[in-house]
Amino acid sequence: MPADVDELRESVAEAARKLGRRGLVLGTAGNVSARVGDVVAVTATGLVLADATIEDVTLVGMDGVVSAGAHEPTSELGLHLGIYEASDARAVVHTHSSAAVALSLVTDELPPVHYAQLALGGTVPVVPFAPFGTGELARSVVAAIASKSAVIMAHHGSVASGHDLASALSNTELLEWLCGIYLSAASVARPRALTDAQLAATLDEVVRRAYGTAAPVRRD
């Protein structure tokens, strides 16, 4: 077990509190996890995320066996472990955020409506409804997120992954913003999506300019 498990648990608790402060979760509706090696720190079932403390974060192995913590892990543990098994993600965030849920009621995918969506892998799929905590839901999410950083679950919410908790939180916020843009546009007319060619050209610029990274001022 990693020596910094308390730091890992506290980072998950802080991420949960941030979701509450930013209005992305309501009450107990959501869960957060982070992985180090074969240890996963995950929020407990029935937790009000905005009030999370280190004691509300449970440690489990990749086999799902609890190794530390006073509370049972979230009912969506299988979803989190499935994503870790199938990808190199090191953090997963699940919320019932309002724009993502609303979008899931009217479309089967979120098309690329803004170039920032490249960070999520382009089009974000909406997986069919399945009861929470079930293997059926976990399998559909894991399959859909394979080449993405986010997925929307019909009549339920969203899941975002990242290489750390900061990126998973960022992807969660980005997805909610994009869903809001789509819904606002759809209230007026059918939203126009970026084409594959436009996305490819944008990606070329991202690479060429090292977009999104800090760079020193050039003084020629």
C-alpha positions in Angstrom: 0.0 0.0 0.0 1.4 3.4 -0.9 2.9 5.4 2.1 0.9 8.5 1.2 -2.6 7.0 1.5 -3.7 9.7 3.9 -2.7 12.4 1.4 -4.6 10.4 -1.3 -7.7 10.2 0.8 -7.6 13.9 1.7 -7.2 14.8 -2.0 -10.3 12.8 -2.8 -12.2 14.5 0.0 -11.1 17.9 -1.2 -12.2 17.1 -4.7 -15.6 16.1 -3.4 -15.9 19.4 -1.5 -14.9 21.4 -4.6 -17.8 19.7 -6.5 -20.1 20.9 -3.9 -18.8 24.4 -3.8 -19.0 24.7 -7.6 -22.6 23.4 -7.7 -21.9 20.3 -9.6 -23.4 17.9 -7.1 -26.5 18.0 -4.9 -26.4 16.2 -1.6 -25.2 12.6 -2.0 -25.6 12.6 -5.8 -22.1 11.8 -7.1 -18.8 10.1 -6.2 -15.0 10.6 -6.7 -12.0 8.4 -6.7 -8.3 8.4 -7.4 -5.8 5.6 -7.9 -2.2 5.1 -6.9 -0.7 1.8 -7.9 -3.3 -0.9 -7.0 -5.0 1.2 -4.3 -8.1 3.3 -5.0 -9.4 6.0 -2.7 -13.1 6.4 -3.2 -15.9 8.4 -1.5 -18.3 6.5 0.7 -21.9 5.6 0.0 -24.4 8.0 1.3 -21.9 10.8 1.6 -22.9 14.5 1.2 -20.0 15.4 -1.0 -19.8 19.0 0.0 -19.1 17.9 3.6 -16.5 15.2 2.8 -13.6 14.6 5.2 -10.8 12.1 5.1 -12.9 9.8 7.2 -15.5 9.6 4.4 -13.0 8.2 1.9 -12.5 4.4 1.7 -9.5 2.6 0.4 -10.1 -0.5 -1.8 -7.9 -2.7 -3.9 -8.4 -3.2 -7.6 -10.2 -6.4 -6.6 -12.8 -4.3 -4.8 -11.8 -5.4 -1.4 -11.9 -2.7 1.3 -8.5 -2.2 3.0 -9.2 0.9 5.1 -12.0 3.2 6.1 -15.1 3.2 8.3 -17.7 3.3 5.6 -18.8 1.2 2.6 -17.6 2.6 -0.7 -20.0 4.2 -3.2 -22.4 1.9 -5.0 -20.7 2.9 -8.3 -17.4 1.3 -7.2 -17.6 -1.2 -10.1 -17.8 1.7 -12.6 -14.7 3.4 -11.1 -12.7 0.1 -11.0 -13.8 -0.7 -14.6 -12.4 2.5 -15.9 -9.1 2.0 -14.1 -8.8 -1.5 -15.4 -9.5 -0.4 -19.0 -7.5 2.8 -19.2 -4.5 4.7 -17.7 -6.9 7.1 -15.9 -5.8 8.0 -12.3 -9.0 9.8 -11.2 -12.7 9.5 -11.9 -15.5 12.0 -11.1 -19.2 11.2 -11.4 -21.9 13.8 -10.9 -25.6 14.3 -11.5 -25.0 17.8 -12.8 -28.1 19.4 -14.2 -27.0 20.4 -17.8 -25.6 16.9 -18.5 -28.8 15.2 -17.2 -30.9 17.6 -19.3 -28.9 17.0 -22.4 -29.2 13.2 -21.9 -33.0 13.5 -22.2 -33.0 15.0 -25.7 -30.0 13.6 -27.7 -27.8 10.5 -28.0 -24.5 12.4 -28.0 -23.0 15.8 -27.5 -21.5 16.8 -30.8 -18.4 19.0 -30.9 -19.9 22.4 -30.4 -16.6 24.1 -29.3 -13.0 23.3 -30.0 -12.4 22.9 -26.3 -14.3 19.6 -26.6 -11.1 18.1 -28.1 -9.9 17.8 -24.5 -12.7 15.3 -23.9 -12.0 13.3 -27.1 -14.5 15.1 -29.4 -18.1 13.9 -29.5 -19.3 12.7 -26.1 -21.6 9.7 -26.2 -24.8 9.3 -24.1 -25.0 5.7 -22.9 -28.5 4.1 -22.5 -30.1 4.2 -19.1 -29.4 1.4 -16.7 -30.0 1.3 -12.9 -27.2 2.9 -10.8 -24.6 0.6 -9.3 -25.3 -2.2 -11.8 -22.8 -4.1 -13.9 -24.8 -3.2 -17.0 -24.2 0.5 -16.3 -20.6 0.1 -15.5 -19.9 -2.0 -18.7 -21.6 0.6 -20.9 -19.7 3.5 -19.4 -16.3 1.7 -19.6 -16.9 0.8 -23.2 -18.0 4.3 -24.2 -15.2 6.1 -22.4 -12.4 4.0 -23.9 -11.2 6.7 -26.3 -12.7 9.6 -24.4 -12.3 11.6 -21.2 -16.1 11.9 -20.5 -19.4 10.1 -20.9 -23.0 11.1 -20.2 -25.4 8.6 -18.7 -29.0 8.9 -19.8 -31.4 10.1 -17.1 -28.5 10.0 -14.7 -25.4 12.2 -15.0 -21.9 12.3 -16.2 -18.5 10.6 -15.7 -15.2 12.2 -16.4 -11.7 10.8 -16.0 -8.2 12.3 -15.9 -4.6 11.6 -15.3 -5.1 13.2 -11.8 -7.9 14.7 -9.8 -7.4 18.2 -11.1 -7.8 17.1 -14.7 -10.8 14.9 -13.9 -12.5 17.9 -12.1 -11.6 20.1 -15.1 -13.1 17.7 -17.5 -16.2 17.5 -15.4 -16.6 21.3 -15.4 -15.8 21.5 -19.1 -18.5 18.9 -20.0 -21.1 20.7 -17.9 -20.3 24.0 -19.7 -20.5 22.4 -23.1 -23.8 20.8 -22.3 -25.1 24.2 -21.3 -24.0 25.7 -24.5 -25.7 23.0 -26.5 -28.9 23.3 -24.6 -28.9 27.1 -25.0 -28.4 26.9 -28.7 -30.9 24.1 -29.1 -33.6 26.3 -27.6 -33.2 28.5 -30.7 -32.4 26.2 -33.5 -30.4 23.0 -34.2 -26.9 23.5 -33.0 -24.1 23.4 -35.6 -21.2 21.1 -34.9 -17.6 21.4 -35.9 -16.5 19.2 -38.7 -13.8 16.6 -38.6 -11.6 18.8 -40.8 -12.1 21.8 -38.5 -11.3 19.7 -35.4 -8.2 18.3 -37.1 -7.0 21.8 -38.1 -7.6 23.0 -34.5 -5.6 20.1 -33.1 -2.7 20.9 -35.4 -2.7 24.4 -33.9 -2.9 23.1 -30.4 0.2 21.0 -31.0 2.1 23.8 -32.9 1.4 26.4 -30.3 1.7 24.0 -27.2 -1.8 25.5 -26.4 -2.8 25.4 -22.8 0.8 25.3 -21.4 2.7 28.1 -19.8 5.4 29.6 -22.1 8.0 32.4 -21.5 7.6 35.7 -23.3 9.6 35.8 -26.5 11.9 38.8 -26.8 13.4 38.8 -30.2 
